[in-house]
Amino acid sequence: MKRLVVTADDFGLSLEVNEAVEQAHRGGILTAASLMVSAPAAADAVARAKRMPSLRVGLHLVLVEAWPTLPAAQLPDLTDAAGLMRADMARVGLDLARKPAARHQLAAEITAQFEAYRATGLPLDHVNAHKHFHVHPLIAGAVLRIGRGYGMRAIRVPREPRQLLRRAEASARPRPALDIAPWAALLAVRARQAGLLIPDRTLGLAWSGAMTPLRVAALLAQLPDGLTELYTHPATAGGFPGEAPGYLYADEHDALVDPASRAAADASGALRGGVSDFSD
C-alpha cells in the first residue's frame, strides 16, 4: 500500500511561507507542515493551522541558523553574537561532545521548543529539525528522550533513494548524502527502538529548494509502496528574513498546486495525510 505525506518545512518563518502553506493545503497536495515555534510569523502560522484542522502540523526544531526559544543569554554555547542559533554545525557538534554545559543548554532549548509547541494547542503530528540537525547522535538522543514526554509519535529520518530520483529525472546525478547517511541510519534504529513511526523514505534532500513542478510530478509518478514523505519549502515569494539563498520558493509553492502534481498524486493511489495518520 502506498501512503504519502507532503510536508512544508519552515512554517512560521514568514507570512510568505504561511500563505503558501495555506494555499497549497486548500488547493493543492500539501498535507502537513512543520512549525518553527519561535520564528517571526509563528503566531500567524498557528492561527492559520487552527482554521485548517485537516492540515497536520508538527514541530520543526530550530537548533541552527535561526531564532531560539530561550533567551540567547541562556544559550551561550549555542548562539552567536546576533542571538541566533549558531550556523557552524560541525563545530556545534564538537562542542556538544566536549562540553557538558552545551549539552545542558541543548536539552533546555529542545524542551522549550516542545513546551512552546504544546502551548499552541495543536496536535503534534511529527518532529523534525531545521537542516536535519536532529540526526546528530547527541541531538537525536535528547530529542528522543525529551519528545517522549510531549507525545512525540513520529520523526523524520532523512534517507532518500537515489535510484528513485534517477527514474524521475533521467539526467539526474544526485550525490549520496554521505555527510548524514550514517547518522540517519542510526537514527532510524533508535527511533524504531523508541516505538516511533518513521517514513520508509524521504524525498526532498538532493533537490532541497528546487522541488519544481516537473520534479514533484515526476517523483509522485514513481511513488513506491510504503510510507513516503515528500518535503518542500514553499513561499509565495522570497526576500524575507531567514530565507535560504538560492531557494526557488515560489517554484516549490507552484509544485504543490500544479494540476500535474495533483493528477500524479491521485494516479498513484496513495493514501494521503500526516505521518501520525498512519501510526496504526
C-alpha positions as a Python dict, from the first residue, in 0.01 Angstrom:
ca = {
    (1, 'M'): (0, 0, 0),
    (2, 'K'): (123, 348, -86),
    (3, 'R'): (100, 617, 178),
    (4, 'L'): (209, 974, 118),
    (5, 'V'): (285, 1273, 339),
    (6, 'V'): (359, 1601, 161),
    (7, 'T'): (518, 1841, 408),
    (8, 'A'): (613, 2209, 406),
    (9, 'D'): (906, 2294, 631),
    (10, 'D'): (969, 2634, 794),
    (11, 'F'): (601, 2704, 869),
    (12, 'G'): (604, 3029, 1063),
    (13, 'L'): (923, 3165, 910),
    (14, 'S'): (740, 3442, 723),
    (15, 'L'): (397, 3547, 601),
    (16, 'E'): (503, 3441, 250),
    (17, 'V'): (570, 3089, 376),
    (18, 'N'): (245, 3077, 572),
    (19, 'E'): (41, 3199, 276),
    (20, 'A'): (197, 2931, 56),
    (21, 'V'): (122, 2660, 312),
    (22, 'E'): (-243, 2762, 332),
    (23, 'Q'): (-283, 2783, -45),
    (24, 'A'): (-107, 2451, -102),
    (25, 'H'): (-322, 2273, 156),
    (26, 'R'): (-654, 2421, 50),
    (27, 'G'): (-593, 2395, -324),
    (28, 'G'): (-307, 2151, -369),
    (29, 'I'): (-141, 1836, -243),
    (30, 'L'): (10, 1961, 85),
    (31, 'T'): (-98, 1753, 383),
    (32, 'A'): (141, 1860, 661),
    (33, 'A'): (360, 2144, 781),
    (34, 'S'): (648, 2169, 1027),
    (35, 'L'): (626, 2469, 1261),
    (36, 'M'): (920, 2685, 1373),
    (37, 'V'): (773, 2789, 1708),
    (38, 'S'): (992, 3097, 1761),
    (39, 'A'): (1010, 3229, 1406),
    (40, 'P'): (874, 3578, 1327),
    (41, 'A'): (543, 3459, 1179),
    (42, 'A'): (479, 3164, 1412),
    (43, 'A'): (165, 3315, 1566),
    (44, 'D'): (17, 3371, 1220),
    (45, 'A'): (104, 3011, 1126),
    (46, 'V'): (-72, 2876, 1434),
    (47, 'A'): (-383, 3082, 1360),
    (48, 'R'): (-393, 2953, 1003),
    (49, 'A'): (-342, 2595, 1119),
    (50, 'K'): (-636, 2623, 1356),
    (51, 'R'): (-851, 2731, 1062),
    (52, 'M'): (-736, 2421, 872),
    (53, 'P'): (-785, 2125, 1107),
    (54, 'S'): (-711, 1881, 824),
    (55, 'L'): (-355, 2018, 800),
    (56, 'R'): (-128, 1801, 1010),
    (57, 'V'): (128, 2012, 1195),
    (58, 'G'): (450, 1907, 1364),
    (59, 'L'): (749, 2065, 1533),
    (60, 'H'): (1040, 2187, 1323),
    (61, 'L'): (1312, 2208, 1588),
    (62, 'V'): (1547, 2502, 1535),
    (63, 'L'): (1897, 2421, 1656),
    (64, 'V'): (2092, 2602, 1385),
    (65, 'E'): (2079, 2937, 1199),
    (66, 'A'): (1754, 3078, 1334),
    (67, 'W'): (1573, 3207, 1640),
    (68, 'P'): (1597, 3017, 1969),
    (69, 'T'): (1302, 2995, 2206),
    (70, 'L'): (1502, 3063, 2521),
    (71, 'P'): (1688, 3394, 2560),
    (72, 'A'): (2025, 3374, 2388),
    (73, 'A'): (2194, 3463, 2717),
    (74, 'Q'): (2084, 3124, 2848),
    (75, 'L'): (2245, 2951, 2548),
    (76, 'P'): (2598, 3094, 2531),
    (77, 'D'): (2746, 2782, 2371),
    (78, 'L'): (2473, 2750, 2108),
    (79, 'T'): (2407, 3107, 1993),
    (80, 'D'): (2606, 3370, 1805),
    (81, 'A'): (2660, 3742, 1855),
    (82, 'A'): (2328, 3819, 1683),
    (83, 'G'): (2138, 3598, 1925),
    (84, 'L'): (2063, 3331, 1667),
    (85, 'M'): (2144, 2963, 1688),
    (86, 'R'): (2498, 2918, 1554),
    (87, 'A'): (2545, 2828, 1187),
    (88, 'D'): (2872, 2634, 1222),
    (89, 'M'): (2708, 2295, 1260),
    (90, 'A'): (3027, 2088, 1266),
    (91, 'R'): (3176, 2299, 1544),
    (92, 'V'): (2850, 2292, 1738),
    (93, 'G'): (2856, 1914, 1715),
    (94, 'L'): (3206, 1907, 1858),
    (95, 'D'): (3110, 2146, 2136),
    (96, 'L'): (2819, 1922, 2230),
    (97, 'A'): (3056, 1629, 2257),
    (98, 'R'): (3315, 1819, 2462),
    (99, 'K'): (3109, 2049, 2684),
    (100, 'P'): (2853, 1925, 2936),
    (101, 'A'): (2725, 2284, 2960),
    (102, 'A'): (2646, 2285, 2588),
    (103, 'R'): (2451, 1961, 2627),
    (104, 'H'): (2252, 2107, 2917),
    (105, 'Q'): (2173, 2414, 2708),
    (106, 'L'): (2067, 2191, 2418),
    (107, 'A'): (1827, 1995, 2638),
    (108, 'A'): (1683, 2317, 2779),
    (109, 'E'): (1625, 2465, 2433),
    (110, 'I'): (1467, 2148, 2295),
    (111, 'T'): (1238, 2133, 2598),
    (112, 'A'): (1145, 2498, 2550),
    (113, 'Q'): (1050, 2436, 2187),
    (114, 'F'): (836, 2136, 2278),
    (115, 'E'): (673, 2347, 2550),
    (116, 'A'): (606, 2628, 2304),
    (117, 'Y'): (451, 2383, 2062),
    (118, 'R'): (231, 2235, 2336),
    (119, 'A'): (115, 2587, 2421),
    (120, 'T'): (-25, 2629, 2068),
    (121, 'G'): (-285, 2362, 2139),
    (122, 'L'): (-215, 2196, 1805),
    (123, 'P'): (-187, 1816, 1794),
    (124, 'L'): (174, 1705, 1741),
    (125, 'D'): (186, 1512, 1413),
    (126, 'H'): (563, 1472, 1380),
    (127, 'V'): (902, 1611, 1473),
    (128, 'N'): (1199, 1705, 1255),
    (129, 'A'): (1470, 1969, 1264),
    (130, 'H'): (1600, 2259, 1060),
    (131, 'K'): (1876, 2133, 829),
    (132, 'H'): (1821, 1780, 968),
    (133, 'F'): (2039, 1859, 1269),
    (134, 'H'): (1841, 1604, 1471),
    (135, 'V'): (2044, 1325, 1306),
    (136, 'H'): (2345, 1424, 1518),
    (137, 'P'): (2363, 1141, 1773),
    (138, 'L'): (2371, 1367, 2079),
    (139, 'I'): (2087, 1582, 1949),
    (140, 'A'): (1891, 1271, 1848),
    (141, 'G'): (1928, 1130, 2196),
    (142, 'A'): (1797, 1450, 2352),
    (143, 'V'): (1504, 1473, 2110),
    (144, 'L'): (1406, 1110, 2166),
    (145, 'R'): (1430, 1145, 2541),
    (146, 'I'): (1250, 1478, 2572),
    (147, 'G'): (996, 1422, 2296),
    (148, 'R'): (857, 1117, 2473),
    (149, 'G'): (711, 1343, 2740),
    (150, 'Y'): (533, 1557, 2481),
    (151, 'G'): (357, 1282, 2289),
    (152, 'M'): (602, 1257, 2001),
    (153, 'R'): (490, 967, 1781),
    (154, 'A'): (680, 1020, 1456),
    (155, 'I'): (1015, 1162, 1348),
    (156, 'R'): (1173, 1231, 1010),
    (157, 'V'): (1468, 1016, 908),
    (158, 'P'): (1628, 1183, 603),
    (159, 'R'): (1704, 890, 372),
    (160, 'E'): (1645, 938, 0),
    (161, 'P'): (1682, 659, -260),
    (162, 'R'): (1893, 794, -545),
    (163, 'Q'): (1754, 540, -792),
    (164, 'L'): (1408, 692, -748),
    (165, 'L'): (1547, 1036, -833),
    (166, 'R'): (1710, 898, -1146),
    (167, 'R'): (1384, 738, -1255),
    (168, 'A'): (1205, 1068, -1203),
    (169, 'E'): (1468, 1271, -1389),
    (170, 'A'): (1684, 1080, -1633),
    (171, 'S'): (1961, 1340, -1629),
    (172, 'A'): (1982, 1348, -1250),
    (173, 'R'): (2318, 1269, -1096),
    (174, 'P'): (2231, 1302, -728),
    (175, 'R'): (2517, 1278, -483),
    (176, 'P'): (2473, 1044, -190),
    (177, 'A'): (2415, 1230, 134),
    (178, 'L'): (2734, 1088, 283),
    (179, 'D'): (2756, 1356, 549),
    (180, 'I'): (2433, 1249, 718),
    (181, 'A'): (2371, 896, 585),
    (182, 'P'): (2539, 707, 874),
    (183, 'W'): (2366, 924, 1132),
    (184, 'A'): (2031, 887, 957),
    (185, 'A'): (2072, 510, 964),
    (186, 'L'): (2149, 522, 1335),
    (187, 'L'): (1851, 749, 1397),
    (188, 'A'): (1626, 502, 1218),
    (189, 'V'): (1735, 225, 1453),
    (190, 'R'): (1696, 438, 1763),
    (191, 'A'): (1357, 573, 1656),
    (192, 'R'): (1221, 225, 1592),
    (193, 'Q'): (1352, 109, 1928),
    (194, 'A'): (1164, 402, 2083),
    (195, 'G'): (844, 291, 1909),
    (196, 'L'): (827, 590, 1677),
    (197, 'L'): (689, 587, 1325),
    (198, 'I'): (939, 686, 1055),
    (199, 'P'): (887, 716, 679),
    (200, 'D'): (1035, 444, 462),
    (201, 'R'): (1193, 718, 253),
    (202, 'T'): (1212, 1098, 248),
    (203, 'L'): (1212, 1290, -79),
    (204, 'G'): (1346, 1644, -99),
    (205, 'L'): (1708, 1616, 14),
    (206, 'A'): (1901, 1626, -313),
    (207, 'W'): (1670, 1888, -465),
    (208, 'S'): (1612, 2089, -149),
    (209, 'G'): (1500, 2434, -254),
    (210, 'A'): (1450, 2315, -612),
    (211, 'M'): (1145, 2088, -589),
    (212, 'T'): (999, 2226, -910),
    (213, 'P'): (659, 2132, -1056),
    (214, 'L'): (819, 1892, -1305),
    (215, 'R'): (1022, 1717, -1036),
    (216, 'V'): (738, 1682, -790),
    (217, 'A'): (501, 1540, -1051),
    (218, 'A'): (773, 1301, -1173),
    (219, 'L'): (851, 1181, -821),
    (220, 'L'): (485, 1120, -748),
    (221, 'A'): (456, 920, -1070),
    (222, 'Q'): (733, 690, -941),
    (223, 'L'): (596, 657, -589),
    (224, 'P'): (688, 318, -435),
    (225, 'D'): (486, 118, -187),
    (226, 'G'): (522, 204, 179),
    (227, 'L'): (524, 538, 361),
    (228, 'T'): (688, 825, 171),
    (229, 'E'): (741, 1177, 295),
    (230, 'L'): (797, 1441, 29),
    (231, 'Y'): (905, 1767, 190),
    (232, 'T'): (923, 2112, 38),
    (233, 'H'): (998, 2478, 118),
    (234, 'P'): (714, 2678, -38),
    (235, 'A'): (658, 3052, -20),
    (236, 'T'): (458, 3290, -234),
    (237, 'A'): (773, 3500, -281),
    (238, 'G'): (1127, 3529, -150),
    (239, 'G'): (1302, 3821, 13),
    (240, 'F'): (1214, 3755, 378),
    (241, 'P'): (1448, 3730, 679),
    (242, 'G'): (1584, 3381, 727),
    (243, 'E'): (1537, 3268, 369),
    (244, 'A'): (1790, 3024, 224),
    (245, 'P'): (1997, 3175, -59),
    (246, 'G'): (1911, 3030, -397),
    (247, 'Y'): (1595, 2850, -290),
    (248, 'L'): (1317, 2854, -551),
    (249, 'Y'): (1043, 2925, -300),
    (250, 'A'): (776, 3028, -548),
    (251, 'D'): (852, 2728, -771),
    (252, 'E'): (808, 2495, -475),
    (253, 'H'): (475, 2660, -398),
    (254, 'D'): (372, 2615, -761),
    (255, 'A'): (472, 2248, -749),
    (256, 'L'): (223, 2187, -470),
    (257, 'V'): (-74, 2344, -650),
    (258, 'D'): (13, 2243, -1007),
    (259, 'P'): (-261, 2033, -1175),
    (260, 'A'): (4, 1783, -1288),
    (261, 'S'): (110, 1726, -928),
    (262, 'R'): (-248, 1676, -817),
    (263, 'A'): (-308, 1436, -1105),
    (264, 'A'): (9, 1237, -1028),
    (265, 'A'): (-82, 1213, -658),
    (266, 'D'): (-431, 1092, -748),
    (267, 'A'): (-300, 845, -1005),
    (268, 'S'): (-56, 697, -753),
    (269, 'G'): (-346, 566, -549),
    (270, 'A'): (-163, 665, -231),
    (271, 'L'): (-345, 734, 89),
    (272, 'R'): (-255, 1087, 197),
    (273, 'G'): (-229, 1256, 532),
    (274, 'G'): (11, 1337, 811),
    (275, 'V'): (262, 1091, 949),
    (276, 'S'): (51, 1022, 1255),
    (277, 'D'): (-246, 929, 1035),
    (278, 'F'): (-54, 614, 950),
    (279, 'S'): (58, 524, 1301),
    (280, 'D'): (-164, 216, 1309),
}
